[in-house]
């Protein structure tokens, strides 16, 4: 049985790049949307992904995650797309990727005494583009929306953040960090909360096989390199529904490995409809 094809949005970011690297190293096919493909391939080469693997297992779509057409081209696999690296098998008809893994988010820099973000509404805009792209696909291929074909729809996993809920019902951020955390990161948190609210709507959930929201630890550390974390075994996991995992930090590499192991390899079924919190300490 061939392995599923995974779509990645925000693949140059540390968490998602680590997940993509694990995915390619383990024999899966992937499709990644990137504004600058050479930047993505250069980062993957630093992960010891050789050119043969890039050529045979990764398709890069040039475009922006806020462009519905570019997202559509990323999600829809056309006839002839290879499905198994060990055979010549290819798709006879268009189909969808099995998983969508997104780490879209704003990047910020200090300017003077202020912390400014380049695209303060990027999560909202990218989510809207994703939903538009899927609706366009389903309008063209209505068979994907038949109740019996729910499993043919993609499973969506998105990276959000701790402390994004403006009601602060769940205190998932250490007490000593709360004032600084909510002050400096108010803008991207508001954007991620809008994203979570959009994904919570019934008409949105029907577009997917399921939705998993991952809220990594209070402070992300390290970079994309696979050996820059503590290891998957040391990740502390909680959920908003039961009890969040409250901690100070988590390496980006460990977030990526957790998503790879729990969602790509294990299928993610355990975490569907959950808001998962990840920390290391």
C-alpha positions as CSV (number, residue, x, y, z in Angstrom):
1,X,0.0,0.0,0.0
2,X,1.4,3.4,-1.0
3,X,2.0,6.1,1.6
4,X,-0.2,9.2,1.6
5,X,0.9,12.5,0.0
6,X,1.2,15.4,2.5
7,X,0.7,19.1,1.7
8,X,2.8,21.6,3.6
9,X,2.1,25.4,4.0
10,X,4.7,27.5,5.7
11,X,7.4,24.9,5.1
12,X,10.4,27.3,5.5
13,X,9.4,27.8,9.1
14,X,11.3,25.8,11.7
15,X,8.5,23.6,13.0
16,X,7.0,22.7,9.7
17,X,10.4,22.3,8.0
18,X,11.4,19.8,10.6
19,X,8.2,17.9,10.0
20,X,8.7,18.0,6.2
21,X,12.3,16.7,6.5
22,X,11.1,13.7,8.6
23,X,8.3,13.1,6.0
24,X,10.7,13.0,3.1
25,X,13.3,11.0,4.9
26,X,10.7,8.3,5.7
27,X,9.6,7.8,2.1
28,X,6.4,9.8,1.9
29,X,5.6,12.1,-1.0
30,X,5.0,15.8,-0.2
31,X,3.8,18.9,-1.9
32,X,4.9,22.3,-0.5
33,X,3.7,25.8,-1.3
34,X,6.6,28.3,-1.2
35,X,7.1,31.9,-2.4
36,X,10.8,31.2,-3.0
37,X,11.4,27.5,-3.9
38,X,15.2,27.8,-3.9
39,X,15.0,29.0,-0.3
40,X,13.0,25.9,0.7
41,X,15.3,23.4,-1.1
42,X,18.4,25.1,0.4
43,X,17.0,24.7,3.9
44,X,16.1,21.0,3.2
45,X,19.6,20.3,2.0
46,X,20.9,21.5,5.3
47,X,18.7,18.7,6.8
48,X,20.7,16.2,4.8
49,X,17.9,15.7,2.3
50,X,19.7,14.7,-0.9
51,X,18.8,16.0,-4.4
52,X,17.4,12.6,-5.5
53,X,14.9,12.6,-2.6
54,X,13.9,16.2,-3.4
55,X,13.4,15.3,-7.1
56,X,11.5,12.1,-6.5
57,X,9.4,12.8,-3.4
58,X,8.8,16.6,-3.2
59,X,6.8,18.8,-5.6
60,X,7.1,22.6,-4.8
61,X,4.4,24.9,-6.0
62,X,5.5,28.5,-6.4
63,X,3.0,30.9,-4.8
64,X,1.6,32.5,-1.7
65,X,-0.5,30.9,0.9
66,X,-3.0,33.8,0.7
67,X,-3.7,33.0,-3.0
68,X,-6.5,30.5,-3.4
69,X,-5.4,29.4,-6.8
70,X,-1.9,28.6,-5.6
71,X,-3.3,26.7,-2.6
72,X,-5.6,24.8,-4.9
73,X,-2.7,23.7,-7.1
74,X,-1.0,22.5,-3.9
75,X,-3.9,20.4,-2.7
76,X,-5.1,18.8,-5.9
77,X,-3.0,16.0,-7.3
78,X,-3.4,15.7,-11.0
79,X,-3.3,12.4,-13.0
80,X,0.2,11.2,-13.4
81,X,1.4,12.3,-10.0
82,X,3.5,9.5,-8.4
83,X,2.1,7.9,-5.4
84,X,4.7,5.3,-4.5
85,X,8.5,5.8,-4.6
86,X,9.1,2.1,-5.0
87,X,6.9,1.6,-8.1
88,X,5.8,3.5,-11.2
89,X,2.3,3.8,-9.9
90,X,0.6,7.1,-10.5
91,X,-2.9,8.6,-10.1
92,X,-5.4,7.7,-12.8
93,X,-7.7,10.6,-11.9
94,X,-7.4,13.8,-9.8
95,X,-7.4,13.4,-6.1
96,X,-6.6,15.3,-2.9
97,X,-3.7,15.2,-0.6
98,X,-4.4,13.1,2.5
99,X,-3.1,15.7,5.0
100,X,-2.6,19.4,5.1
101,X,0.0,20.6,7.6
102,X,0.2,24.4,8.0
103,X,2.5,26.6,10.1
104,X,1.6,29.9,8.5
105,X,2.3,32.8,10.9
106,X,3.6,36.4,11.1
107,X,7.2,37.1,11.8
108,X,8.2,40.0,14.0
109,X,11.1,42.3,14.6
110,X,12.0,45.0,17.1
111,X,11.9,48.5,15.6
112,X,12.8,51.1,18.1
113,X,10.8,50.2,21.2
114,X,8.1,48.4,19.3
115,X,7.7,44.8,18.2
116,X,6.3,44.9,14.6
117,X,4.9,42.1,12.5
118,X,5.2,41.9,8.7
119,X,1.8,40.4,8.0
120,X,-0.4,40.8,11.1
121,X,-3.4,39.1,9.5
122,X,-1.6,36.3,7.7
123,X,-3.3,33.4,9.5
124,X,-6.7,34.8,8.8
125,X,-5.9,35.5,5.1
126,X,-4.2,32.1,4.6
127,X,-7.2,30.2,6.2
128,X,-9.6,32.1,4.0
129,X,-7.6,31.1,0.9
130,X,-7.4,27.5,2.0
131,X,-11.2,27.3,2.5
132,X,-11.8,29.0,-0.8
133,X,-9.4,26.6,-2.6
134,X,-11.2,23.6,-1.1
135,X,-14.6,24.9,-2.0
136,X,-13.5,25.5,-5.6
137,X,-12.1,21.9,-5.7
138,X,-15.4,20.5,-4.4
139,X,-17.4,22.5,-6.8
140,X,-15.4,21.0,-9.7
141,X,-15.2,17.5,-8.2
142,X,-18.4,17.1,-6.1
143,X,-17.7,13.4,-5.4
144,X,-15.2,14.5,-2.7
145,X,-18.1,16.0,-0.7
146,X,-20.3,12.9,-0.8
147,X,-20.9,11.5,2.8
148,X,-19.4,8.2,1.8
149,X,-16.2,9.9,0.7
150,X,-15.5,11.8,3.8
151,X,-12.2,10.0,4.2
152,X,-11.1,11.3,0.8
153,X,-11.0,14.8,2.2
154,X,-7.8,16.0,3.8
155,X,-7.0,16.0,7.5
156,X,-5.9,19.5,8.5
157,X,-3.3,20.2,11.2
158,X,-2.5,23.8,11.9
159,X,0.0,25.4,14.3
160,X,-1.5,28.0,16.6
161,X,-0.1,29.2,19.9
162,X,-0.6,29.1,23.7
163,X,-2.4,32.0,25.2
164,X,-4.4,32.9,22.1
165,X,-7.8,32.6,23.7
166,X,-8.8,36.2,24.6
167,X,-11.0,35.0,27.4
168,X,-8.0,33.3,29.0
169,X,-10.3,30.5,30.2
170,X,-7.4,28.2,30.0
171,X,-4.2,29.4,31.6
172,X,-1.8,27.5,29.4
173,X,1.0,30.1,29.8
174,X,3.2,30.1,33.0
175,X,2.1,32.9,35.3
176,X,5.4,34.9,35.2
177,X,5.2,35.1,31.4
178,X,1.6,36.1,31.0
179,X,1.9,39.9,31.0
180,X,4.9,40.0,28.8
181,X,3.6,37.2,26.6
182,X,0.2,38.8,26.0
183,X,1.7,42.2,25.5
184,X,4.4,41.5,23.0
185,X,2.4,38.9,21.1
186,X,-1.0,40.4,21.1
187,X,-1.1,41.0,17.4
188,X,-0.2,37.4,16.2
189,X,-2.3,35.9,19.0
190,X,-5.3,37.8,17.8
191,X,-4.7,36.6,14.3
192,X,-4.3,33.0,15.4
193,X,-7.5,33.3,17.4
194,X,-9.4,34.4,14.3
195,X,-8.0,31.4,12.5
196,X,-9.2,29.1,15.2
197,X,-12.6,30.7,15.2
198,X,-12.9,30.2,11.4
199,X,-11.9,26.6,11.7
200,X,-14.5,26.0,14.5
201,X,-17.4,26.7,12.2
202,X,-19.6,23.7,11.2
203,X,-19.4,24.6,7.5
204,X,-15.6,24.7,7.7
205,X,-15.3,21.4,9.5
206,X,-17.3,19.7,6.8
207,X,-14.6,20.5,4.2
208,X,-12.1,18.3,6.1
209,X,-11.8,14.8,7.3
210,X,-10.9,16.4,10.6
211,X,-9.0,19.3,12.1
212,X,-6.2,19.3,14.7
213,X,-5.0,22.5,16.3
214,X,-1.5,22.4,17.8
215,X,-0.5,25.0,20.3
216,X,3.3,24.8,20.9
217,X,4.9,25.9,24.2
218,X,5.1,29.4,25.5
219,X,8.5,30.1,23.8
220,X,9.7,28.3,20.8
221,X,13.5,27.6,20.8
222,X,16.1,26.3,18.4
223,X,15.7,26.1,14.6
224,X,14.6,23.7,12.0
225,X,17.5,21.2,12.3
226,X,16.3,17.8,13.3
227,X,19.0,17.3,16.0
228,X,18.3,20.7,17.7
229,X,15.6,19.4,20.1
230,X,15.3,17.3,23.2
231,X,13.5,14.5,21.4
232,X,10.0,13.4,20.7
233,X,9.9,11.3,23.9
234,X,10.4,14.4,26.1
235,X,7.5,16.3,24.7
236,X,4.7,16.9,27.3
237,X,1.2,16.8,25.7
238,X,-2.1,18.2,26.9
239,X,-5.4,19.3,25.5
240,X,-7.6,22.3,26.1
241,X,-10.6,20.0,26.7
242,X,-8.9,18.1,29.5
243,X,-5.7,19.7,30.8
244,X,-3.2,21.9,28.9
245,X,0.5,21.1,29.2
246,X,1.9,24.3,30.8
247,X,5.6,24.9,30.3
248,X,8.2,27.5,29.4
249,X,9.7,26.3,26.1
250,X,9.8,23.7,23.4
251,X,12.3,23.3,20.5
252,X,10.9,23.8,17.0
253,X,12.4,20.5,16.0
254,X,10.4,18.7,18.6
255,X,7.2,20.3,17.5
256,X,7.9,19.2,13.9
257,X,8.7,15.6,15.0
258,X,5.6,15.4,17.2
259,X,3.4,16.4,14.2
260,X,5.2,14.0,12.0
261,X,4.9,11.0,14.3
262,X,1.4,11.7,15.6
263,X,-0.2,13.0,12.5
264,X,1.7,11.7,9.5
265,X,2.7,8.3,10.8
266,X,-0.1,7.6,13.3
267,X,-2.8,9.3,11.2
268,X,-3.8,11.9,13.8
269,X,-7.1,10.3,14.7
270,X,-6.4,10.6,18.4
271,X,-6.2,14.4,18.2
272,X,-9.0,15.3,15.8
273,X,-11.2,18.1,17.1
274,X,-8.6,18.8,19.8
275,X,-6.5,21.8,20.7
276,X,-3.2,20.1,21.6
277,X,-0.7,21.9,23.8
278,X,3.0,20.9,23.6
279,X,5.8,21.8,25.9
280,X,9.1,20.3,27.1
281,X,9.5,22.1,30.4
